[in-house]
Amino acid sequence: MRPVAITGVGQTPVREHWDVGLRELAVQAIWAALEDAADPKVEALFVGNMLSGMMASQEHLAVLIADYAGLRGIEAVKVELACASGAAAFRQAVLAVASGAVRTAVAVGVEKLTERSIHATTEGLASAADADYEAAMGISFVALNALLMRRYMHEYGYQKSDFAPFVQLAHENAQANPNALFHFEVGRDQYEKSRMVADPICLLDSSPVADGAAAVVITAEETRAAGPQIPVWVHACEIGTDTIALDNRKDPLWMKGVEVSTRKALQRASLDHSRIRLFELHDAFSIMSALSLESAGFAEQGQAVRLANEGIFQLTGRLPMATAGGLKARGHPVGATGIYQIVEAVLQFQQRAPQPLQLEGVEYAMTQNIGGSGASVVTTILGRNKP
């Protein structure tokens, strides 16, 4: 497999985009990424999306987007892996280029979740759970995460308020990100008084559904055009899986898919945890932040909440996370989220993050995109230097 790099990125603001459709959002992100990469010749397009059929009545999505993006005739494939669809599409683009099958590929993640009622969106998102033994029983993803959070608090003796730092840091960082949905701070008192959704998860524990698209251009070293941006190298992109239903797991507070994908990615990149200085994690809910950090090996089991209260994950901490707001405050346009994470990491390497958010000295960054309640996990490691 030959080394591959990201040479261009593009993104739309995460919003309720009432004035544009699914294809238009995707095309905006693709064109921005192609311009960023000095307009290379693209041979393949991989589209990450979860709910286009249900929310937009549009399947056969990748060819539609290729057509409207001016890429008619190229290979175009939609990739679906629930909330991990974006990073899964990125992995397919990386494999296509690294294998030599194509020279340059684009991965785009796109989702519109505001086309229909919140009830339809909730029903669509529940399709990432076990249809027979979870969704059919009426349990939503909020409820599933509430069960996890309640169990975590019981096992490790935390109070609800102890989870506030995850929300606070995401909202603090999002204020400087023009593409984020939310631009307001959250105080601990505000968090504690937030409306309860599924006890103990309140409104501020939950990432907002929204519309958005993000894209990256991936190419091999020998075919890389002399674009204006420095290349960011892909050192690993690995998938781990677990059971879909929580009740089938030996320990519901340990995410095996996170553990496996993280271990495989670090092994592929020949790195250990100490070399990772930026972690864009899948903070769909506050409890998911804690479980991800622990299962990925960045915190001992039961200790992620304590570390968050010590400031370890802030911009000035040992392992900054959610540096552009994360899912919690940037927003969670499901099939696009994994690509947004990668775009945000790339901008850090290229010194193009909004100045208050710009980190210094990051050599390696990890992004982690999770599908369902941890059933599918895509972990990517990016680096400043060629592998």
C-alpha positions as CSV (number, residue, x, y, z in Angstrom):
1,M,0.0,0.0,0.0
2,R,1.4,3.4,-1.0
3,P,1.4,6.5,1.2
4,V,-1.6,8.7,0.7
5,A,-2.3,12.3,1.8
6,I,-5.2,14.7,2.2
7,T,-4.6,17.6,-0.1
8,G,-7.8,19.6,0.1
9,V,-10.7,20.0,2.5
10,G,-14.1,21.7,2.3
11,Q,-17.1,22.1,4.6
12,T,-20.5,23.8,4.8
13,P,-21.7,25.4,8.0
14,V,-23.7,23.0,10.2
15,R,-27.2,24.5,10.2
16,E,-30.8,23.8,9.5
17,H,-30.4,24.4,5.8
18,W,-34.0,25.0,4.6
19,D,-32.9,26.6,1.4
20,V,-30.7,23.9,-0.1
21,G,-31.1,20.2,-0.7
22,L,-29.0,17.2,0.0
23,R,-27.2,17.2,-3.4
24,E,-26.5,21.0,-3.1
25,L,-24.9,20.6,0.3
26,A,-22.6,17.8,-0.9
27,V,-21.6,19.7,-4.1
28,Q,-20.7,22.8,-2.1
29,A,-18.4,20.8,0.1
30,I,-16.8,18.9,-2.8
31,W,-16.2,22.0,-4.9
32,A,-14.6,23.7,-1.9
33,A,-12.3,20.7,-1.3
34,L,-11.3,20.5,-5.0
35,E,-10.5,24.2,-5.1
36,D,-8.4,23.8,-1.9
37,A,-6.5,21.0,-3.7
38,A,-5.8,23.0,-6.9
39,D,-8.5,21.1,-8.9
40,P,-7.0,17.7,-9.4
41,K,-8.5,15.1,-11.7
42,V,-10.8,12.9,-9.6
43,E,-11.4,9.2,-10.4
44,A,-13.6,8.1,-7.6
45,L,-16.2,9.5,-5.2
46,F,-17.3,7.9,-1.9
47,V,-20.3,9.4,-0.2
48,G,-21.0,8.8,3.5
49,N,-24.7,9.1,4.3
50,M,-27.1,7.3,6.6
51,L,-30.6,8.4,6.0
52,S,-31.0,9.8,2.5
53,G,-33.6,7.2,1.6
54,M,-35.8,7.9,4.6
55,M,-35.3,11.6,5.1
56,A,-34.9,12.8,1.5
57,S,-36.5,9.9,-0.4
58,Q,-33.3,9.7,-2.3
59,E,-31.2,6.5,-2.7
60,H,-28.7,6.1,-5.5
61,L,-27.1,9.1,-3.9
62,A,-23.5,8.9,-4.9
63,V,-24.1,9.0,-8.7
64,L,-26.5,11.9,-8.2
65,I,-23.9,13.9,-6.4
66,A,-21.2,13.0,-8.9
67,D,-23.4,14.2,-11.7
68,Y,-24.2,17.6,-10.1
69,A,-20.6,18.1,-8.9
70,G,-19.4,17.9,-12.5
71,L,-17.8,14.5,-12.0
72,R,-20.1,12.5,-14.3
73,G,-18.7,9.2,-15.4
74,I,-16.4,8.4,-12.4
75,E,-16.8,5.6,-9.9
76,A,-19.3,6.8,-7.3
77,V,-20.4,4.7,-4.3
78,K,-22.5,5.5,-1.3
79,V,-21.2,4.1,2.1
80,E,-23.6,3.5,5.0
81,L,-22.4,2.7,8.5
82,A,-24.9,4.5,10.7
83,C,-23.4,7.5,12.4
84,A,-19.9,6.3,11.3
85,S,-20.8,6.6,7.6
86,G,-18.6,9.6,6.9
87,A,-15.4,8.0,8.2
88,A,-16.3,4.7,6.5
89,A,-16.5,6.6,3.2
90,F,-13.1,8.2,4.0
91,R,-11.6,4.7,4.6
92,Q,-12.9,3.5,1.3
93,A,-11.3,6.4,-0.5
94,V,-8.0,5.9,1.3
95,L,-8.0,2.2,0.4
96,A,-8.8,2.9,-3.2
97,V,-5.9,5.3,-3.6
98,A,-3.4,3.4,-1.4
99,S,-4.0,0.2,-3.4
100,G,-3.3,1.9,-6.7
101,A,-6.8,1.4,-8.0
102,V,-7.3,5.1,-8.5
103,R,-4.9,8.1,-8.3
104,T,-7.2,10.6,-6.6
105,A,-10.5,10.2,-4.8
106,V,-12.9,12.4,-2.9
107,A,-14.7,11.4,0.3
108,V,-17.8,13.5,1.2
109,G,-20.1,13.1,4.1
110,V,-23.6,14.7,3.8
111,E,-26.8,14.6,5.8
112,K,-30.1,16.5,6.0
113,L,-32.0,15.7,9.1
114,T,-34.4,18.7,9.1
115,E,-36.5,17.8,6.1
116,R,-39.1,16.1,8.1
117,S,-40.4,16.1,11.7
118,I,-38.3,15.4,14.7
119,H,-40.3,12.2,15.1
120,A,-39.3,11.0,11.7
121,T,-35.6,11.9,12.5
122,T,-35.8,10.0,15.8
123,E,-37.3,7.0,14.0
124,G,-34.6,7.1,11.4
125,L,-31.7,7.3,13.9
126,A,-33.2,4.4,15.8
127,S,-32.7,2.2,12.8
128,A,-29.0,2.1,13.8
129,A,-30.0,0.1,16.9
130,D,-31.2,-3.5,17.0
131,A,-34.6,-3.3,15.2
132,D,-36.1,-6.4,16.9
133,Y,-34.8,-6.1,20.4
134,E,-34.2,-2.4,21.0
135,A,-36.0,-0.2,18.5
136,A,-39.2,-2.3,18.4
137,M,-39.4,-2.0,22.2
138,G,-39.6,1.8,21.8
139,I,-36.2,2.6,23.1
140,S,-34.5,5.6,21.4
141,F,-30.8,6.4,21.2
142,V,-31.2,9.0,24.0
143,A,-32.7,6.3,26.2
144,L,-29.9,3.9,25.4
145,N,-27.3,6.4,26.4
146,A,-29.3,7.3,29.5
147,L,-29.1,3.6,30.5
148,L,-25.3,3.8,30.0
149,M,-24.9,7.0,31.9
150,R,-27.0,5.8,34.8
151,R,-25.0,2.6,35.1
152,Y,-21.7,4.6,34.8
153,M,-22.8,6.9,37.7
154,H,-23.8,3.9,39.8
155,E,-20.5,2.0,39.2
156,Y,-18.1,4.8,39.7
157,G,-19.9,7.1,42.2
158,Y,-20.3,10.2,40.0
159,Q,-23.0,12.8,40.2
160,K,-24.9,14.2,37.2
161,S,-23.1,17.5,37.5
162,D,-19.7,15.8,37.1
163,F,-20.3,15.5,33.4
164,A,-20.6,19.2,32.9
165,P,-16.9,19.8,31.7
166,F,-17.5,17.7,28.5
167,V,-20.3,20.1,27.5
168,Q,-18.6,23.2,28.7
169,L,-15.4,22.7,26.7
170,A,-17.3,21.8,23.5
171,H,-19.4,25.0,23.7
172,E,-16.4,27.1,24.6
173,N,-14.4,25.9,21.5
174,A,-17.4,26.2,19.2
175,Q,-17.7,29.9,19.7
176,A,-14.6,30.5,17.5
177,N,-15.8,28.0,14.8
178,P,-17.8,29.8,12.2
179,N,-19.2,26.5,10.9
180,A,-20.5,25.4,14.3
181,L,-24.2,25.4,15.0
182,F,-24.0,26.7,18.6
183,H,-22.0,29.8,19.5
184,F,-22.8,30.2,23.2
185,E,-21.1,29.2,26.4
186,V,-22.6,26.8,28.9
187,G,-22.1,27.3,32.6
188,R,-22.2,24.5,35.2
189,D,-25.4,25.9,36.7
190,Q,-27.0,26.1,33.3
191,Y,-26.1,22.5,32.6
192,E,-27.5,21.3,36.0
193,K,-30.8,23.1,35.3
194,S,-31.1,21.9,31.7
195,R,-34.4,20.2,30.8
196,M,-34.3,16.4,31.3
197,V,-34.8,14.3,28.2
198,A,-34.2,10.7,29.5
199,D,-33.0,10.7,33.1
200,P,-30.1,11.3,33.7
201,I,-29.5,12.7,30.2
202,C,-30.6,16.3,29.8
203,L,-30.9,18.5,26.7
204,L,-27.3,19.8,27.1
205,D,-25.9,16.3,27.3
206,S,-27.1,15.6,23.7
207,S,-25.6,16.6,20.4
208,P,-28.0,18.4,18.0
209,V,-29.2,16.9,14.8
210,A,-28.6,19.2,11.8
211,D,-27.7,19.5,8.1
212,G,-24.2,19.7,6.7
213,A,-21.6,18.4,4.4
214,A,-17.8,18.0,4.5
215,A,-15.3,16.7,2.0
216,V,-11.7,15.8,1.6
217,V,-9.4,15.1,-1.4
218,I,-7.1,12.0,-1.1
219,T,-4.3,11.3,-3.4
220,A,-1.0,9.4,-3.6
221,E,2.3,11.1,-3.3
222,E,3.5,10.4,-6.8
223,T,0.3,12.0,-8.3
224,R,0.0,14.9,-5.9
225,A,-0.3,18.3,-7.6
226,A,1.6,21.2,-6.2
227,G,-1.4,22.7,-4.4
228,P,-1.4,25.7,-2.0
229,Q,-1.8,23.6,1.2
230,I,0.7,21.3,2.8
231,P,-0.4,17.6,2.6
232,V,-1.6,15.9,5.7
233,W,-0.7,12.2,5.7
234,V,-3.0,9.3,6.5
235,H,-1.1,7.0,8.9
236,A,-4.0,4.7,9.7
237,C,-7.8,4.3,9.2
238,E,-9.2,1.2,10.9
239,I,-12.6,-0.2,11.8
240,G,-13.6,-2.1,14.9
241,T,-17.1,-3.6,15.6
242,D,-19.1,-4.8,18.5
243,T,-22.7,-6.1,19.1
244,I,-25.4,-3.7,18.0
245,A,-27.6,-4.4,21.0
246,L,-26.3,-3.3,24.4
247,D,-27.6,-6.3,26.2
248,N,-25.4,-8.6,24.2
249,R,-22.2,-7.0,25.6
250,K,-20.2,-8.6,28.4
251,D,-19.7,-5.1,29.9
252,P,-21.9,-2.3,28.5
253,L,-19.5,0.3,29.8
254,W,-16.6,-1.0,27.7
255,M,-16.8,-0.3,24.0
256,K,-15.0,-3.1,22.3
257,G,-15.3,-1.5,18.9
258,V,-13.5,1.5,20.2
259,E,-10.8,-0.6,21.8
260,V,-10.2,-2.7,18.7
261,S,-10.2,0.1,16.1
262,T,-7.9,2.2,18.3
263,R,-5.5,-0.7,18.8
264,K,-5.4,-1.5,15.1
265,A,-4.9,2.2,14.2
266,L,-2.0,2.7,16.6
267,Q,-0.4,-0.6,15.5
268,R,-0.8,0.4,11.8
269,A,0.8,3.8,12.5
270,S,3.5,2.3,14.8
271,L,2.5,4.7,17.6
272,D,1.5,4.6,21.2
273,H,-1.1,6.8,23.0
274,S,1.5,9.3,24.2
275,R,2.2,10.5,20.6
276,I,-1.5,11.5,20.0
277,R,-1.9,15.2,20.9
278,L,-5.3,15.8,19.5
279,F,-8.4,13.6,19.8
280,E,-11.6,14.4,17.9
281,L,-13.9,12.0,19.5
282,H,-17.6,11.1,18.9
283,D,-19.2,13.1,21.7
284,A,-22.8,12.5,20.6
285,F,-23.7,12.3,24.3
286,S,-21.7,13.2,27.4
287,I,-21.5,9.6,28.5
288,M,-20.2,8.7,25.0
289,S,-17.2,11.0,25.6
290,A,-16.3,9.2,28.9
291,L,-16.7,5.7,27.4
292,S,-14.8,6.5,24.3
293,L,-11.8,8.0,26.2
294,E,-11.6,5.0,28.4
295,S,-12.2,2.3,25.8
296,A,-9.6,4.0,23.5
297,G,-7.0,3.8,26.3
298,F,-6.7,7.6,27.1
299,A,-8.1,7.1,30.6
300,E,-8.5,4.2,33.0
301,Q,-12.0,2.8,33.3
302,G,-14.1,5.1,35.4
303,Q,-11.6,7.9,35.3
304,A,-12.5,10.0,32.2
305,V,-15.0,12.1,34.1
306,R,-12.4,12.9,36.8
307,L,-9.8,13.9,34.1
308,A,-12.4,16.1,32.4
309,N,-12.9,18.0,35.6
310,E,-9.1,18.4,35.9
311,G,-9.0,20.1,32.5
312,I,-7.0,17.4,30.7
313,F,-9.1,17.7,27.5
314,Q,-9.3,21.5,27.1
315,L,-7.2,23.3,24.5
316,T,-4.5,23.9,27.0
317,G,-4.6,20.4,28.4
318,R,-2.6,17.3,27.7
319,L,-5.1,15.9,25.1
320,P,-7.3,18.5,23.5
321,M,-10.6,17.2,22.1
322,A,-13.7,18.6,20.4
323,T,-11.4,21.5,19.3
324,A,-14.0,23.0,16.9
325,G,-17.0,22.2,19.2
326,G,-17.3,18.4,18.5
327,L,-20.7,16.8,17.8
328,K,-22.1,18.6,20.9
329,A,-21.7,22.2,19.7
330,R,-20.6,22.0,16.1
331,G,-23.6,19.8,15.5
332,H,-24.1,16.2,14.3
333,P,-25.2,15.9,10.7
334,V,-24.9,12.2,11.1
335,G,-23.3,10.9,7.8
336,A,-21.1,14.0,7.6
337,T,-19.7,14.0,11.1
338,G,-16.7,11.7,10.5
339,I,-15.5,13.9,7.6
340,Y,-16.0,17.1,9.7
341,Q,-13.7,15.6,12.3
342,I,-11.0,14.9,9.7
343,V,-11.4,18.3,8.2
344,E,-10.9,19.9,11.6
345,A,-7.8,17.9,12.3
346,V,-6.3,18.7,8.9
347,L,-6.9,22.4,9.5
348,Q,-4.9,22.1,12.7
349,F,-1.9,20.6,10.9
350,Q,-2.1,23.3,8.3
351,Q,-2.3,26.2,10.8
352,R,-5.7,27.1,9.4
353,A,-7.8,26.5,12.4
354,P,-9.5,29.7,13.8
355,Q,-6.8,31.4,15.8
356,P,-8.2,30.9,19.3
357,L,-8.5,27.1,18.5
358,Q,-5.1,26.7,16.8
359,L,-2.9,24.1,18.6
360,E,0.9,24.1,18.4
361,G,3.2,21.2,18.0
362,V,0.7,18.6,17.0
363,E,2.5,15.8,15.2
364,Y,-0.3,13.2,15.2
365,A,-4.0,13.5,15.6
366,M,-6.7,10.9,16.1
367,T,-10.3,11.1,14.9
368,Q,-12.9,8.6,15.9
369,N,-16.4,8.2,14.3
370,I,-18.9,5.9,16.0
371,G,-21.9,4.2,14.6
372,G,-24.9,3.2,16.8
373,S,-24.1,2.7,20.4
374,G,-20.5,1.7,19.6
375,A,-21.3,-1.1,17.2
376,S,-19.1,0.3,14.5
377,V,-16.1,2.5,15.0
378,V,-13.7,4.1,12.5
379,T,-10.4,5.4,14.0
380,T,-8.2,7.5,11.8
381,I,-4.6,8.7,12.6
382,L,-3.3,11.7,10.7
383,G,0.3,13.0,10.7
384,R,2.4,15.9,9.7
385,N,5.0,13.7,8.1
386,K,4.8,11.0,5.5
387,P,4.5,7.4,6.9
